[in-house]
Amino acid sequence: MPASTSQEPKPNNTASSPSTQASDQKKPDQVATNDKTAQPTKRAKPNVRDRILKSELVNKVESERGPDGAYFSLAVYQTDEFNFPILLQEERVLSADGEEVVTWSAMAADQVILRLESDSALANIQDLLDQTESVLEPTDTPNLYTVHFDGSDPATVGYLSQELSKTSGVKYAEPNRIISIN
């Protein structure tokens, strides 16, 4: 019988079987291991939403459900798992043709980020800061401030953001968000 001209793979004692080769490939959600006999372990993917919802609930406000089932809720949580000890969680459930669309976000419950056009605008916001017993803290960035206040009322973040945004000399005022899921 004539010798074959095509090269067939020769058995090799050190080669892996196809099933072993597949398990040796690193998958994106697995951690590589140096021990060939150990199975790779899945990376811990922290679920921020679950961590917040397991925190101590301080206050919660929910709207009535509309005829289409839409509603929103605001909840304040006390936590030691994040850089912010008080978090505001906002959830909006909208119904679109009978299908619910949920948006969810978390922010510091006691802070608003404020950008002024110039430091001369400070006089324009002073009355509102006094009225809400808020404290203005400068950041390292010129004309950028953090407004601190009591975070126990879920509506304060939205109220201060809106009222400051309407003030002359304010570029923007917004919640200090840490996560949004749309």
Summary of the structure (lengths in Angstrom):
residues: 182
radius of gyration: 27.4
end to end distance: 68.7
largest distance: 101.0
contacts: 438
relative contact order: 0.14
helix: 20%
strand: 37%
